[in-house]
Amino acid sequence: MIEGILVEGLIYGIMVLGVFITFRVLDFPDLTVDGSFPLGAALMVQCILLGTNIWLALLVAFVGGVLAGVTTALIHNHLKVPNLLAGILTMTMLYSINIRIMGNRANVPVLKEETILSRVTEMFGDKIPEEYILLIFFLMVVIIIKVLVDLFFRTDLGMTMGAMGNNEQMVISQGVNPKTLKTIGVGLSNGLVAISGAFAAQYLGFADVGLGQGIIISGLASVMIGEFLVMKSNRIGVLTLCAIAGSILFHGVMYLGRYYGYLIQMTPNDLNLIKGVLIILLLVVTQSKKLKKVAIKAVVDK
């Protein structure tokens, strides 16, 4: 049970890192995620069925996600479409594109095909207990991706991108084009989301056009839960770690809802309700903390 929660949390933690980049670093509400997640799954599965090298298939999924994010950024930047609407447009178009990629089918299984996960299991199955193989593998994958993301945001480009999220006008005054930064950031974000979708498809054993339904809500909830794990911090390494931890905790809550919700007459159909209520509660607590800080500051100033 615990192993399953951790594995799911780590797989979707890659997606949460992508959501963190757009919503927290860029301040760019991006709904492309609901389309780029199943896009990564569809590209991975279709490449596997075509006999493509499985690691190359993962790269294809990443590139597909990047292109989806770049499309959203271009619609926003050059057509002057609000970022939310731009994401919705791309997400809507991706629904049809994903079905096309999967050969006009809504669901494509890969249970009998060789995947990255099946190869890893075969390689270490006689050395490590099977239930821990995937946990160790995804822990390594997430650590590598986290380190790469942290290193990127320590570069001049990454720091400028973070500054733009806080004050776009300041970046413009420095002679930097914010459109370019948004394109790079949203593309990178959706590339990570697509990688998460590719791994999710292998873990589940199929790609489905509906895999991304409500995925942005899960990502937002995970990011917000992660922010409660640490006091205010501007260190990117701490923030990305908390985002991943938030993903694990979120999937732990969903697990409790799935398997023990019957005690209060809840069914799997109520999971979206749980997600929505959880986000509302997090927002309420966040607002309460802000009001409390303002009140304390006012008292101190007096």
Secondary structure as UniProt FT lines:
FT   HELIX           2..20
FT   HELIX           21..25
FT   HELIX           33..49
FT   TURN            50..51
FT   HELIX           54..78
FT   HELIX           83..101
FT   TURN            102..103
FT   STRAND          107..109
FT   TURN            111..112
FT   HELIX           116..124
FT   TURN            125..127
FT   HELIX           130..152
FT   TURN            153..154
FT   HELIX           156..166
FT   HELIX           168..173
FT   TURN            174..175
FT   HELIX           178..204
FT   STRAND          206..208
FT   TURN            209..214
FT   HELIX           215..227
FT   TURN            228..229
FT   HELIX           236..260
FT   HELIX           261..264
FT   HELIX           268..270
FT   HELIX           271..301
//
